[in-house]
Amino acid sequence: MGYGNLAKMAQQMQAEMAKVQAEIETMTVEGTAGGGAVKCVVNGHGELMSLTISPDAASDDVEMLQDLITAAVNDGVHQVKAQIDAKTARITGGMKMPGMPGMIG
């Protein structure tokens, strides 16, 4: 493989990564817990955008509500990470590359 081919492949990979980065910028997922009693929306950067708690979940059991909120947010963050990993794996062939754009924890 010559230098020209390698440079062309690198440019292609860079263009694909820019496309993935744009997808990540607009990505949102919904995390849920308690059968939908707590729902949240997490963006492609792993940031919590909104949180919805059903009136039934907002009972006197504060510890249970805290656990449901934590579980819903974690669900959303894990979904974002899985989608980002899948998108970048298309480009990298599954290789883990440090510093890939949009990667979260």
N, C-alpha and C positions, 0 to 999 in steps of 0.2 A: 504494500500500500504506500503510495507516494505522498509527499508532503501536501500536494494539491488536493488529493482526495481527503486527507485528514483535515485540512483546513475547511473544505466544503462540508464535511460531516459536522465539524464543530459549529459552523455557521447555521447548519440545519438544526442542530440541537439547541442552539441559542434562540433561534426563531420559535421553535416548539416551546421552549421554556417561557418565552415572553407570552405566548398564547395561554399557557397554563397559568401564569401569573395573573393575566387578565381574568381568567375564569375564577381564580381564587378570590380576587378583589370583589367579585359580585356574588360569591357563594354564600348561601345561608342554609342552615339545617335546623330542624326542630328536635330538641331533646325532650324526653318525657319521663315521668316517674309516677308511680302509684296509679297505673292504669289511665294516665292522662290527667290525674288530679293536679299535677304540676307540669307546666310546659314552658320551654324557653326557646329562644331563637339565638343561635350562635353564628357569627360570621366566619369568613374564611381565615381570619387572623386569630380565631379562638376567643373572640371577645363576646361577652354576653350582650345581646342587643335588646332583648325583652324577656319578661318573666310574667307568666300568668298562673294564678293560683285559684283553683275552684273554691267556691265558698265552703263546700263540704270539707276540704282539706284544711281550711283555716279554723280548726277547732281549738280546744283548750290545750291540746297536746303539742306544745311548741317544739319539743325534741323531734317528734315524728315529722313535723313540717320542715324543720331544718334539714333532716335527713333526706326528705323528698326533694327539696330544692337542690341540695348537693348532688343527689343522684341524677336529677334532670340536667343540670349544667354539665356534669361529667359525661353523660350520655351524648349531649350535643358536641362537646369538645372531642370526644372519641370518634364521633361520626365525621367531623371535619378532618381530623387527622387521617382517618381511613380513606376519605375521598382524595385528599392531597397526595397520600402515598400511592394510590391507584393511578392518579393522573401523572405523577412524576415517574412511576415505574414504566409507563408506556414509553417514555423518552430514554430513561437510563437503563432499561432492561432489567430493572430490579436492583441495580447497584445503589448502595447508600452513598450519597455524595454530600460531604459537608458544605453547609452554606447555601443549599438550594433555596431559591426564593420562595417565600410563603410558608416555609416549613415551621411548624409549631412543635413545642416540647416533645 
